[in-house]
Amino acid sequence: MVRALVAVDLQYDFCRGGALAVPDGDAVIPVVNRIAERFDLVVATQDWHPAGHGSFASSHHGAAPGDAAELGGVSQTLWPDHCVQGTPGAELHAGFDQRRVSAIVRKGTDRGVDSYSAFFDNARKHTTGLAGYLRELGATEVCFAGLATDYCVKYSVLDAVELGFATRVVVDACREIDLVAGDVERAFEEMRSAGATLVSSADA
């Protein structure tokens, strides 16, 4: 059985001092580094937005981060400008050991729709190619870690389950935004109910 680890969005803009910093986000990086050697395959994802992306509050007159809008035909939370292509904030964090990373999957590249999931855009009209890549290399179990639990990790996990992968989430290698109090508990319950297994890094 080929086991894959997907490290979700370990980028400067989601870490301390970043444009959309996830509280304590930096803390997941050493955990991901530590467990990576246990997997046959390691993939990293990277939010990679063009300037003026539709998920940015600055792209909507009078809007503020946290407001709701519609983008690509689906409900969209608006965010500060973040992970803009070619900027330092979009780069993978230097603390993340990429020596075992075999592929980097970029998402959110379409200005007209966001992409939380590592597999599809939010409107589910286009794929990132990750599922095909994993299957081509024989991966049957996919384990997720990274940022943020209640957004990109959650949607990636739900899609992985739906796509038929045995799916695990390394709880202590994830951190949440918790935009609305309780979002992280709801996210974990949603992932568990869908069929994902929640584990600690000791058991990953």
Backbone hydrogen bonds in HBPLUS format (Angstrom, degrees):
<---DONOR---> <-ACCEPTOR-->    atom                        ^
c    i                          cat <-CA-CA->   ^        H-A-AA   ^      H-
h    n   atom  resd res      DA  || num        DHA   H-A  angle D-A-AA Bond
n    s   type  num  typ     dist DA aas  dist angle  dist       angle   num
A0140-THR N   A0002-VAL O   3.15 MM 138  6.02 156.3  2.20 153.5 154.7     1
A0040-ASP N   A0003-ARG O   2.99 MM  37  5.45 132.7  2.22 141.4 155.5     2
A0041-LEU N   A0003-ARG O   3.28 MM  38  6.45 140.3  2.45 153.9 153.9     3
A0004-ALA N   A0141-GLU O   2.88 MM 137  6.22 168.7  1.89 159.6 163.1     4
A0143-CYS N   A0004-ALA O   2.79 MM 139  6.12 161.1  1.83 157.9 164.3     5
A0005-LEU N   A0041-LEU O   2.84 MM  36  6.27 156.7  1.89 154.7 161.0     6
A0043-VAL N   A0005-LEU O   2.86 MM  38  6.24 165.2  1.88 166.3 171.0     7
A0006-VAL N   A0143-CYS O   2.78 MM 137  6.12 165.0  1.80 170.5 175.2     8
A0145-ALA N   A0006-VAL O   3.14 MM 139  6.45 151.6  2.22 165.5 162.4     9
A0007-ALA N   A0043-VAL O   2.82 MM  36  6.22 161.5  1.85 163.5 166.6    10
A0045-THR N   A0007-ALA O   2.96 MM  38  6.33 154.6  2.02 159.4 157.8    11
A0008-VAL N   A0145-ALA O   2.77 MM 137  6.06 175.1  1.77 158.3 158.8    12
A0147-LEU N   A0008-VAL O   2.97 MM 139  5.70 167.6  1.98 144.3 144.8    13
A0093-HIS N   A0010-LEU O   2.78 MM  83  5.94 169.7  1.79 150.8 151.9    14
A0014-PHE N   A0011-GLN O   3.04 MM   3  5.60 151.2  2.12 115.6 124.0    15
A0012-TYR N   A0091-GLU O   3.16 MM  79  6.22 154.5  2.23 170.5 175.7    16
A0015-CYS N   A0012-TYR O   3.01 MM   3  5.06 160.1  2.05 107.4 113.7    17
A0013-ASP N   A0089-GLY O   2.91 MM  76  4.49 150.8  2.00 139.4 129.9    18
A0020-LEU N   A0013-ASP O   2.88 MM   7  5.51 152.9  1.96 144.5 152.7    19
A0022-VAL N   A0014-PHE O   2.93 MM   8  5.33 176.7  1.93 120.7 121.1    20
A0018-GLY N   A0015-CYS O   2.82 MM   3  5.43 153.5  1.89 150.7 151.8    21
A0025-GLY N   A0022-VAL O   2.79 MM   3  4.97 145.6  1.90 148.0 140.0    22
A0027-ALA N   A0024-ASP O   3.03 MM   3  5.64 147.6  2.14 116.0 124.6    23
A0028-VAL N   A0025-GLY O   3.24 MM   3  6.06 166.5  2.26 122.5 125.3    24
A0029-ILE N   A0026-ASP O   3.15 MM   3  5.76 149.7  2.25 116.0 123.5    25
A0032-VAL N   A0028-VAL O   2.91 MM   4  6.17 161.9  1.94 161.6 166.6    26
A0033-ASN N   A0029-ILE O   2.95 MM   4  6.19 165.0  1.97 156.2 160.6    27
A0034-ARG N   A0030-PRO O   3.01 MM   4  6.07 150.0  2.10 137.2 144.9    28
A0035-ILE N   A0031-VAL O   3.09 MM   4  6.38 154.8  2.15 152.3 157.7    29
A0036-ALA N   A0032-VAL O   3.03 MM   4  5.93 139.9  2.19 151.1 160.4    30
A0038-ARG N   A0035-ILE O   2.95 MM   3  5.66 164.0  1.98 124.4 129.8    31
A0039-PHE N   A0036-ALA O   3.13 MM   3  5.73 169.9  2.14 120.9 124.1    32
A0102-SER N   A0042-VAL O   2.87 MM  60  6.00 163.3  1.90 168.2 168.1    33
A0044-ALA N   A0103-ALA O   3.04 MM  59  6.45 165.4  2.06 159.6 162.9    34
A0105-VAL N   A0044-ALA O   2.79 MM  61  6.25 159.8  1.83 158.3 162.6    35
A0046-GLN N   A0105-VAL O   2.84 MM  59  6.07 145.3  1.96 156.1 153.9    36
A0107-LYS N   A0046-GLN O   3.05 MM  61  6.29 155.5  2.11 149.2 151.9    37
A0048-TRP N   A0107-LYS O   2.84 MM  59  5.69 155.2  1.90 177.5 172.7    38
A0049-HIS N   A0083-CYS O   2.89 MM  34  5.93 148.7  1.99 159.7 162.0    39
A0085-GLN N   A0049-HIS O   2.70 MM  36  5.49 163.7  1.73 156.0 156.6    40
A0056-PHE N   A0053-HIS O   3.04 MM   3  5.70 165.6  2.07 121.0 125.2    41
A0054-GLY N   A0111-ARG O   2.99 MM  57  5.57 155.1  2.05 140.8 148.2    42
A0079-TRP N   A0055-SER O   2.84 MM  24  6.11 163.5  1.87 160.8 166.4    43
A0059-SER N   A0056-PHE O   2.96 MM   3  5.45 160.2  2.00 113.6 120.1    44
A0057-ALA N   A0079-TRP O   2.80 MM  22  5.48 162.4  1.84 148.7 151.3    45
A0060-HIS N   A0057-ALA O   2.99 MM   3  5.48 166.4  2.01 120.4 123.1    46
A0063-ALA N   A0060-HIS O   3.02 MM   3  5.49 165.5  2.04 138.2 138.0    47
A0067-ASP N   A0064-ALA O   3.01 MM   3  5.75 161.8  2.04 145.8 148.4    48
A0066-GLY N   A0078-LEU O   2.75 MM  12  5.35 170.7  1.76 146.3 147.7    49
A0078-LEU N   A0067-ASP O   2.82 MM  11  5.45 165.0  1.84 167.2 168.1    50
A0069-ALA N   A0076-GLN O   2.76 MM   7  5.09 146.9  1.87 147.8 158.5    51
A0076-GLN N   A0069-ALA O   2.78 MM   7  5.09 157.1  1.83 147.0 143.3    52
A0071-LEU N   A0074-VAL O   2.87 MM   3  5.51 166.4  1.88 161.7 162.7    53
A0074-VAL N   A0071-LEU O   3.18 MM   3  5.51 164.6  2.21 110.7 115.4    54
A0087-THR N   A0084-VAL O   2.98 MM   3  5.73 156.8  2.03 152.2 151.7    55
A0090-ALA N   A0087-THR O   3.07 MM   3  5.52 147.1  2.18 111.8 120.8    56
A0091-GLU N   A0088-PRO O   3.15 MM   3  5.43 153.7  2.22 107.4 115.2    57
A0096-PHE N   A0093-HIS O   2.98 MM   3  5.52 158.8  2.03 115.9 122.6    58
A0101-VAL N   A0098-GLN O   3.02 MM   3  5.06 158.5  2.06 107.4 114.4    59
A0113-VAL N   A0110-ASP O   3.26 MM   3  5.78 175.3  2.26 119.8 121.2    60
A0122-ASN N   A0114-ASP O   2.85 MM   8  5.69 177.3  1.85 146.9 146.2    61
A0128-THR N   A0119-PHE O   2.88 MM   9  5.25 148.8  1.98 133.6 134.9    62
A0121-ASP N   A0126-HIS O   3.13 MM   5  5.91 145.5  2.25 157.1 161.9    63
A0124-ARG N   A0121-ASP O   2.81 MM   3  5.06 154.6  1.87 111.7 120.2    64
A0133-TYR N   A0129-GLY O   3.07 MM   4  6.25 155.6  2.13 149.4 156.7    65
A0134-LEU N   A0130-LEU O   2.91 MM   4  6.16 165.9  1.93 161.4 163.8    66
A0135-ARG N   A0131-ALA O   2.99 MM   4  6.19 164.7  2.01 152.3 156.6    67
A0136-GLU N   A0132-GLY O   2.87 MM   4  5.95 156.1  1.93 145.8 152.9    68
A0137-LEU N   A0133-TYR O   3.22 MM   4  6.45 143.6  2.36 143.2 151.4    69
A0139-ALA N   A0134-LEU O   2.90 MM   5  5.22 155.1  1.97 156.2 148.8    70
A0138-GLY N   A0135-ARG O   2.95 MM   3  4.89 160.4  1.99 104.4 109.9    71
A0166-ALA N   A0140-THR O   2.97 MM  26  6.20 162.0  2.00 166.0 161.1    72
A0142-VAL N   A0166-ALA O   2.79 MM  24  6.19 158.5  1.84 166.4 173.8    73
A0168-ARG N   A0142-VAL O   3.00 MM  26  6.37 156.1  2.05 148.6 153.0    74
A0144-PHE N   A0168-ARG O   2.86 MM  24  6.26 154.7  1.93 145.0 151.3    75
A0170-VAL N   A0144-PHE O   2.97 MM  26  6.18 174.1  1.98 172.9 172.3    76
A0146-GLY N   A0173-ALA O   2.81 MM  27  6.01 145.9  1.92 137.2 148.4    77
A0151-TYR N   A0148-ALA O   3.12 MM   3  5.47 165.2  2.14 116.1 120.6    78
A0153-VAL N   A0148-ALA O   3.04 MM   5  5.71 164.9  2.07 143.3 143.7    79
A0149-THR N   A0175-ARG O   2.73 MM  26  5.45 159.7  1.77 128.0 135.2    80
A0154-LYS N   A0149-THR O   3.09 MM   5  5.73 128.8  2.36 127.6 139.8    81
A0155-TYR N   A0151-TYR O   2.97 MM   4  6.14 178.3  1.97 167.4 167.3    82
A0156-SER N   A0152-CYS O   3.16 MM   4  6.00 149.3  2.25 132.8 141.2    83
A0157-VAL N   A0153-VAL O   2.91 MM   4  6.09 161.3  1.94 157.8 162.9    84
A0158-LEU N   A0154-LYS O   2.94 MM   4  6.21 166.9  1.96 158.2 161.2    85
A0159-ASP N   A0155-TYR O   3.12 MM   4  6.20 156.3  2.18 138.4 144.6    86
A0160-ALA N   A0156-SER O   2.90 MM   4  6.11 152.6  1.98 146.4 154.6    87
A0161-VAL N   A0157-VAL O   3.00 MM   4  6.30 161.2  2.04 156.9 160.5    88
A0162-GLU N   A0158-LEU O   3.09 MM   4  6.30 164.2  2.12 144.2 148.8    89
A0163-LEU N   A0159-ASP O   2.84 MM   4  6.01 144.5  1.96 146.8 156.6    90
A0165-PHE N   A0160-ALA O   3.07 MM   5  5.56 157.1  2.13 162.3 155.8    91
A0164-GLY N   A0161-VAL O   2.98 MM   3  5.25 157.6  2.03 107.8 114.8    92
A0197-THR N   A0167-THR O   2.92 MM  30  6.33 162.7  1.95 147.9 152.1    93
A0169-VAL N   A0197-THR O   2.88 MM  28  6.26 148.6  1.98 157.3 161.4    94
A0199-VAL N   A0169-VAL O   2.87 MM  30  6.00 175.4  1.87 165.1 165.0    95
A0173-ALA N   A0170-VAL O   2.98 MM   3  5.35 156.3  2.03 114.0 121.3    96
A0171-VAL N   A0199-VAL O   2.83 MM  28  6.00 150.3  1.92 171.3 178.1    97
A0174-CYS N   A0171-VAL O   3.28 MM   3  5.54 145.3  2.41 116.9 114.8    98
A0183-ASP N   A0180-VAL O   2.91 MM   3  5.68 147.2  2.02 156.0 157.8    99
A0186-ARG N   A0182-GLY O   3.04 MM   4  6.28 164.4  2.06 157.6 162.3   100
A0187-ALA N   A0183-ASP O   2.82 MM   4  6.01 149.1  1.92 145.8 155.2   101
A0188-PHE N   A0184-VAL O   2.97 MM   4  6.23 164.3  1.99 153.5 155.9   102
A0189-GLU N   A0185-GLU O   3.03 MM   4  6.21 160.1  2.07 147.0 152.9   103
A0190-GLU N   A0186-ARG O   2.87 MM   4  6.02 154.1  1.93 146.3 153.5   104
A0191-MET N   A0187-ALA O   2.95 MM   4  6.19 160.4  1.99 152.3 157.2   105
A0192-ARG N   A0188-PHE O   2.91 MM   4  6.08 162.9  1.94 149.2 154.2   106
A0193-SER N   A0189-GLU O   2.83 MM   4  5.92 163.8  1.86 148.7 153.6   107
A0194-ALA N   A0190-GLU O   3.03 MM   4  6.13 142.3  2.17 139.3 148.8   108
A0196-ALA N   A0191-MET O   3.03 MM   5  5.51 158.5  2.08 156.3 149.4   109
A0195-GLY N   A0192-ARG O   3.04 MM   3  5.29 141.3  2.20 102.5 113.7   110
A0203-ASP N   A0200-SER O   2.95 MM   3  5.43 145.4  2.07 111.0 120.8   111
A0204-ALA N   A0201-SER O   3.39 MM   3  4.97 157.1  2.44  92.8  99.4   112
